[in-house]
Amino acid sequence: MQPVPVSVLPPSTRIRPRTALVASADRSFRQRLTEILTGLRWQVREAEGGAQAWAETEATPPEAIIVDSWLPDLDLAEFVKDFQGCFPQVDLVTAGGSPAQESPRGPYRQELLYALRRSQDTDTAAWNTAPALGKFMPASERITDSWPVPGAQTGSSPRDAAVTPVHTQTNASTAVPARAQLPTPGSDGATLDRLPELIGDAPCMLEISRRIRLVAPRLTPVLIEGPTGSGKELVAEALHRLSSRSRKNFVAINCAAIPEALLEAELFGHTRGAFTGAVQGRIGRIEAADGGTLFLDEIGEMPLALQSKLLRFVESGELQRVGDNETVKVDVRIVAATHQALAQLTISGGFRADLYYRLAVFLIRTPSLAQHHQDLPLLVDHFMQRMGRDAPVKRLDEGAMAKLCAHDWPGNVRELEHVLERGAILAGEESVLTAQEIDFGLAVN
């Protein structure tokens, strides 16, 4: 028997609206599911991780919970098992499959699966473009717009048979593929789950997303190496967003942009009168990131003397403000980035080897734009759409796109963004950018 929609129940039987909880570190995934469930007359609450979802359920139990295929703070299988034991009345569905035992089939299961599959069908955060799905999935496994709608009578058709809990074992030929379990081109079993910050479907870009997801939940220091303008800070921000520290500060400092005489005070803070002009005390960037993430951009430019002091902090977690004799205990996760080959710098003596090995516990390399040139159309569309937030969206004609494709992009993605911004300005009120407006000029900077 199918559940009666709330909208047709008499007023006397409407105790309170149905509530669903969506637990995911992916904001785009949560927003998409919220839109769909709201359209189905659900009230939706969101949680960024397993711990928050648990607390939300304890405070006010929902009728249902949808859990993403990965949680930033808890093991998914353990969470599902413990949650089902403590809250058996809550209908639980997972997005990516779970080794845990299947929960009892609740009255809202079909409706939840419909919403989940609709969100997977149009998940711009995970896929960004629909063609990518069709490119890498067999036609028999693609998600379509014709899933059974909530409340429809199920029969014995193949499509009806596919409507099962997403963490139930099913035949591979009929199972709906999990959002994070699609194969990448040229790989066997690797995941195709690109982070929304990283635009591009090239294997090297998908590998970065994979590595970010692997290391984000840990406290492991990360070193990001890559050419200027290749998106190193975006990687650092994604690491912070998917970590258990996401509610705390993400503090970035460019070690090459601050004069050497001021960099120490900027990092570690200072007391009043510690140096000329220090009219009052001030905490440093490290202390400001307490409980969160400290992003040290262009770490290779840090003076050797300051590297020694940073090493002491990395080893002990304690810092000493300039002009102060007291030490301060600070808990930060360090993510460093550089456009240089730090391993080579350690050989030449330009960077401390002991600090390098402390920072480069986990290495992520961002590619030059030339290494994923096939992503140029996606990047162009991304930047044009972003510029269109405050003005009508412009597009490029074939000549303009051909000119972009012929360029070698020494300034990488940042150069592309500047070229497109300049082109949009040169085009004036015109809605189409031609090759004449594509001016490379000084865009490298």
N, C-alpha and C positions, 0 to 999 in steps of 0.2 A: 504493500500500500504506500502510495506516494504521500509525503508530507503536504499538508494544506498550506499554501502561501499565507504569510502573515497578513497581507493586504486584504484577504477575503474573510478573515476571522471577525466575528462580531466584537465590538468594543469591549464588552465585559470580559472577554477571554484574552485580551492583549495586556499581559502583565507588564512586560517590558520588551523592548526591541531585541532581536537576536544580536549577539555581539561576537565578533571574530577577532582573534589576535593574530597578527602577522609578525613572525620573528625572522628577521634577516638583517645582515650587515649591509646589504645592498639597498640603498635608499630608492633607486629607480624601481627595483623589484617590489618593494613595499608600496610605493606610490601607485604602481600599475594595478596590483592586487586590490588596493584600497578603492580605486576608482571602479573596478569591476564589481566588487562586493557591495559597494555603496549603491550601485545601480540595481543590485538584487535586493535592496532594502535591508542590508546589514549595517550595523554600527561597527566600525573598525577601529581597533587600537593597534599601535605599532610598537615593536621592541627591536632594538638593534643587536641583541644577543640573547643567549640562553638564560643568563642570570636575570636580565631585565624581564624576560618573558615569564620566568618563574615567579618573580615578585609581583608582576601584574596579575597573574592568575591567582596568587594567594590573596591579593587585595580584593579583587572582584573577578570571580571565575567567569570566563566567557563560555558560550555554547561550543565554540570550536577554535582550534588553533592551526595555522598553517606554518610549518617550519621549513626554512630554506635548506638546501642541500649541504650547507656548511655553516657552522657557527664560529664566530671569532674567539669565543671564550670557553666553550665547553665541547666535549666530545659528543657528536650527534647521536651515536647509538646509545650511549649512557644516558643522555638527556631524554631521549624518547622512552627508554625503558623506565627510568625513574618517574618521568612525568605521567606515564600511563598508570603507574602504580599509585601515585598520590592523587591524581585527578582523573579517575576512570570515567567520570561523567562528561568530560570534555572530549569532543570528537577531534582527533589529531590526524593530520595529513602532512606528509613530508614531500618536498618538491623534488628531491633527487634520489629517492630510494633510501632504505635503511635496513641494516642487518637485524634490527630489533624485530620482535614478534609483531605480527599484525594486530592492531588494536581492534576491538569490537566495532562492527559496522554501525555507525551512528545514523540518526535520522537525517542529517544534513550532508552526508558523505557525497552524494551525487552532485549536489549544488556546489560544494567546495571543490570537487574535482573539475567541474565545468569552469569555475573561476580560475583555478590554477592553470588549466590548459589554455584558457584564453590569454592569460598573462604570459605564458610561455610562447604563445603564437605571435605576440607583438612586443616581446621584451626588448626594448631598444637599448637597455643597459647591457644586456648580455650579448646581443647580436648586432645592434646598431643598424643593420640593413637586412631586409628580408632576403635578398638574393644570396646572402651568405648561407642561409639555411638550405635553400634549394641546391646550392653548389655542393654541399658536403653530406647531404642526407639522401638515402634512397627514396625514390618517389613514394614507395609504399609506406614509409615511416614518417612522412611529413605531417605536421599538424595542420589541420584545415579549419575553415570557418564553420564547418557543419557538424560539430560535436552536438550530442543531444542537449537540449536546453533543460534547465532545472524544471522538475515536475513532469517531464515527458515520460510516457510509458516505455519501459525497456522491453525489447523483444529478443530474438535470437540472431539478429543480424551481426556480421563481423564488427561493425562499428560499435554496437551496443556491448559486445563482448570485451571491447577494449576499455570500457569504463570500469576500471578496477582501482583499488587503492594504489597509489603510486609506489608504495614500498612493498607491494605484494609481488612475489616471483611470478613472472608470466613468460610465455613463449617469446623468443627474440623476434620472431617474424611479425608478431602482432602487438608487441608492447609499445607503448608510447615512450619515446626516448626521453630520459631525464634532461633537464635544462643544462646541467653541467657535465653531461656524460657523452656528448657528441664527439666523434673522432675529428681530429684536425687533419688537414691535408698533409700527406706524407708521413703520417704517424699511425701507430697501432694502439688504440685505446687512450690516447692523450685527450685531455679535456679541451673543449672549445668554449671557454667562458671568459671572454675578454672583459676587462674592467672598463667602466664607463670613461675613466680618465684617459685611457689609451686608445687612440683612434687608429685602426688598421687591422687587417685580417692576415697579414703576412705571418708566416710561422715564427719569425723572430719576435714579433709583437705579442703573439699568443703565448710564447714562452715566458716573456716578462710577466704577463698576468699570472701564469702558473706559478712562477717563483715567488711573486708577491703573496699569493694566497698561502703558499707553503710556510713562509717565514713570518708573515704578519702577526699571527697569534703569539709568537715567542718574544722573548726579551733580547734575542740575538742581535748584536750590532750588525749593521748592513752597510756595505760600501757600494755606491753606484758609480760606475765609470761609463763615460760616453762623451762624444764630441759636444761642443757648445751648441745650445739650441735644440738638443735632442729630447728634452723633456725629463731631465733628471729630478727636478723638483716635483713634477707630477707623480713620479714613482714614489718619492718620499711621502707625499701627501696621501697616496693610496695605502702605503704601509701603515700610516697613522690611522687612517679612517677604518681600516679593517682590523685594527688591534684592540685589545682591551683597554687601551689608554685613550681611545677616541674622544672621551668626554673631557679630557684634560687638554692642556695647551699644546699646539704644534708651533714651536718657535724656530724660526729660520734665521741664519746669519751667514752673510757672504764674507768669507775670510779674506777675499781679495779686494773687497770694496771699502774696507776700513783701514786707516793708517796704522802701521805697526805699533806706534806709541799708544794708540787708544784701544787696540784690539783686546789686550789683556783685561782692561777695565770693562769693556763691553761684554766680554764673556763671563768673567768672574765677579763683576761688580766692584764697588769701591766704597770706602768710608769718606766721611766729610774731611776735607783737607788733605786727602791722600796725594793730590797733585794740584798744580796750579789750575784754578777754575773749578775744582771740585767743592762747590759751596754747600753741598749736601750729599749724604750717602745715597747709594743706589744699588739695587740688586742687579746682577748680570743676567745675560740671556740663559745661561745654564740654570740658574735658580728659578727663573721665570717659567722654565719648562718642567718644573718639579711635578712628577706624576704623569707627565706626558712624553712628548718626543722632541728631541733637539736635532735640528737639521743643520749640519755644518757643510755649507756649500763651498766649493773650491778649497777643500781642505789641504790640497797640495801647495797652496800659497801661504800657509801658516808658517811664520818664522820658527826656526829650530828651537829657540829658547822657549817659546810658548808651547811648542809641541811637548816639551818635557813636562811642563805644568799640566797640560791636558792629559798626558799619560798618567800622572799621579791621580788625577780625578777619575779616569776610566778604571783604574785598578782599585781604588778605595771607595769611590762614590762620595768623597769629601772634597770640598773646595775652600779656598781661603780668599776672601775679598782683598783687593789691593788696599794696603794700609791697615789691615786688621790682623790680629794675632790669633783670633778664634777661627775654628773650622766649622763648616756647615755641611750637614749630611743632605744630599740631594739624590732623588730617585728619578733618573731619566733614561729613556731608550735613545741611543745615539745612532743616527743615520747620517753618513757622510757621503759627499759626492765630489767628483773631480773630472776634469777633461784630460788629465794627464795619466800616464801609466805609472802609478805609485810604486809598483814593484821595481820598475827601472830606476825610479828616483831613490829608492833605498840603496841600490847598488852604487849610485853616484854620490851618495851622501846628502842628497837634497831633502830627504825625508827619513825620519827615524824608523828603523826596521821594527823595533818593538811596538811602536804605536801602530804601524801598518798592520801587524798581525793581530793587534787588538781590535782594529776597526774592520778589517776585511774578513771577519768570520764567515759572512755570507755575501757573495758578490753578485751583483746584478749589472749587466751591461746594456745600456741603451744604444740602439743602432743609429747610424747616420740615416738621413732620408734616402740617400742613394741605395742603402741596403734594403729598404722596403719601398722602392719607387712605385710599386704596384698599388700602394695605398694612397697615392696622390689624389685621385678623385674623391675618396672618402674624406681626406683632410680638407680639400677645397670646399666640399659641401659643408663640413663641420664649421669651418671659419666663416663662410658666407652666411650660414644660418645664425651664427652667434652675432655677427655684425648686424643682422636683420632684426635684432631685438628692439633696437631704437629707431630703425628706419626700414623702408621696404627692402625685402630680400632681393639682392641682385644675382644674376647668373652669368656664366661665362659662355661665349660662343666657341665654336670649334677652333678658331684661330688662336684665341687666348689660351685654351687648354693645351693646344699643340705647343705653344711657346713655353708654357710651364713644364711640359713633359720633356722638352729638349734641354732644359737647364740642369746643371749638375748640383745645385743646392749646397754650396759650401757652408752656408749658415743654417742648414737643416730646417726643421719644422718652424723654428722661430723666424727664419728668413721668409718662408712661405707665408706666414701670417702677416708679416710686414708688407710683403709685395701685394697681397690681396687687399689689405687695408688701404694702401696707397692707390691701388687701382680703383677701388670703390670711390675714393675721394676724387680722382681724376675723371671718373665717369660722370660726376655731377648728378643730374636728375635722371640720367639714362638708366634703364633697368638691366642693360646687358653690357658686360665688360668685353671689349675687343682686344686684339693683340696690341693695339696702340696704347691702351691703358696699362699694360703689363710692363712695368719699368723696374728693373732689378736694382739700379742705382746703388745706394749705400745700405741695402737691406740687410747685409750680413751682420751689421752692428745692431 
